[in-house]
Amino acid sequence: MAARPGTDRPPPPLPPYIPPQISVHDTILASRISLSPNPAIAYVFLKPATPCSLDPIEQARRSILSRYTSSPIQESILTSVHIGNDPFIFLFKLVQQPSPLDAFAHLHFDGLVGE
């Protein structure tokens, strides 16, 4: 059986990701949080060890959420998940400079590797 014309083409590429616009009127920018002297943001970039596997990302996100639900933002780890052709998760944490290189050393997520 012959394929119909046009059915063997790959799908069109997704448009580039454009983050939502933030303005000075947004609540988070109007909030105040106390920071330690010399604050910095430590981050780690993790992606699935198996390409296009989303389960490890979701498990890591849920694990972080359950661990830090009642912690103040200064002690929490925040996440940002990107889902697409090459999914990944960023973990962020407020730290004091000089930033410890092992800010995320206590975390281990099966199926995710750092970049």
C-alpha positions in Angstrom: 0.0 0.0 0.0 1.4 3.4 -1.0 1.6 6.2 1.4 -0.6 9.2 0.8 1.3 12.3 -0.4 2.4 14.6 2.4 2.0 12.0 5.2 5.6 11.1 5.5 6.9 14.6 6.2 8.0 15.5 9.7 5.7 17.9 11.7 6.6 21.5 11.4 9.0 22.8 14.0 7.6 24.3 17.2 7.7 28.1 17.5 10.5 29.4 19.8 9.7 29.5 23.5 9.0 33.0 24.6 8.7 33.5 28.4 5.7 35.5 29.7 6.3 39.2 30.0 6.9 40.5 33.5 6.2 44.1 34.5 6.8 46.2 37.6 3.1 45.7 38.4 3.5 42.0 38.9 3.1 40.8 42.5 6.3 38.9 42.8 8.3 42.0 41.8 6.4 44.1 44.3 7.2 41.6 47.1 10.0 42.0 49.6 12.1 39.2 50.9 15.0 39.5 53.3 18.3 38.3 51.8 21.6 37.5 53.5 24.6 39.6 52.8 26.1 39.0 49.3 23.2 37.0 47.9 23.5 34.9 44.8 21.5 32.4 42.9 22.9 28.9 42.5 21.4 26.7 39.8 21.7 23.4 38.2 20.5 22.2 34.8 19.2 18.6 34.6 17.9 16.6 31.6 16.7 13.0 31.2 19.3 10.4 30.8 17.0 8.8 28.2 16.0 11.4 25.5 12.4 12.6 25.6 11.6 10.9 28.8 9.4 13.2 30.9 8.9 11.0 34.0 12.2 11.8 35.7 11.6 15.5 35.3 8.1 15.2 36.8 9.4 13.0 39.7 12.1 15.5 40.5 9.7 18.4 40.4 7.3 16.7 42.7 10.1 15.7 45.1 11.4 19.3 45.3 7.8 20.5 45.9 7.1 18.1 48.7 10.5 18.7 50.4 10.2 22.5 50.4 6.4 23.2 50.6 6.6 24.8 54.1 10.1 26.3 53.8 10.6 30.1 53.3 11.7 31.1 49.8 15.2 31.8 51.1 15.7 28.1 52.0 13.7 26.6 49.1 14.7 25.2 45.8 12.7 26.6 43.0 12.1 24.7 39.7 11.6 25.7 36.1 10.6 22.9 33.7 10.8 23.1 29.9 8.9 20.5 27.9 9.6 20.1 24.2 11.9 18.2 21.9 14.7 18.4 24.5 13.1 18.6 27.9 15.0 19.8 31.0 14.5 21.2 34.5 16.4 24.0 36.1 16.7 24.1 39.9 17.4 27.4 41.6 18.4 28.3 45.1 19.3 31.5 46.9 22.8 31.3 48.4 25.3 33.5 50.0 28.5 34.4 48.1 31.0 32.9 47.8 28.5 30.4 46.4 29.0 26.8 47.6 29.8 24.6 44.7 27.8 21.8 46.3 24.5 23.7 46.8 22.7 20.8 45.2 25.0 17.9 46.2 22.4 16.4 48.6 20.0 15.9 45.8 19.8 12.9 43.5 17.2 12.1 41.0 17.0 8.8 39.1 17.0 9.2 35.4 18.4 12.8 35.3 21.9 13.9 34.4 23.5 17.3 34.9 24.9 19.4 32.1 
